[in-house]
Amino acid sequence: MPPSAFIGMLAQAAQDCQRKTGIPASVILAQAALESSWGARAIGNNLFGIKADKSWTGTTVTFGTHEHLNDKSVAMPDKFRRYSSWLESMVDHAQFLLKNPRYAACFKETTGPGWARALQAAGYATDPDYAKKLIDIMRFRNLAFYDEVHS
């Protein structure tokens, strides 16, 4: 799916999520794009790469992923949360961030780039370039536009 179509499909839901949670739509859209390769790898409708840890009681899907360990990218299978839709994935992503104390500092941020850096600092992903990649997507796709409420 072309990036513009992907953004078009998710923009309104990301803005609704921002109004309810304070998570900037730009970072929601950038994370969904990066984690799912613009929807092409949203296995189990999981747009955000959220793993199925012990606290997850829903359905799961196992697939290969890459983790950055000891400065190396290591391929490995892992168990991820499965959703019935992309919207369900977005709602759960917001709840995941809201309920997990390690992401509390993110909610002090007011911009997408600030959120990207705070997510990396909180350990959202093992990729040492995670924040940079999110910020690059936000800038290149002008995702800050969606942080403003447009009627």
Secondary structure as GFF3:
##gff-version 3
##sequence-region A 1 151
A	DSSP	alpha_helix	3	21	.	.	.	ID=ss1
A	DSSP	alpha_helix	25	36	.	.	.	ID=ss2
A	DSSP	three_ten_helix	43	45	.	.	.	ID=ss3
A	DSSP	beta_strand	60	69	.	.	.	ID=ss4
A	DSSP	beta_strand	72	81	.	.	.	ID=ss5
A	DSSP	alpha_helix	86	99	.	.	.	ID=ss6
A	DSSP	three_ten_helix	101	108	.	.	.	ID=ss7
A	DSSP	alpha_helix	112	121	.	.	.	ID=ss8
A	DSSP	alpha_helix	130	140	.	.	.	ID=ss9
A	DSSP	three_ten_helix	143	147	.	.	.	ID=ss10
###
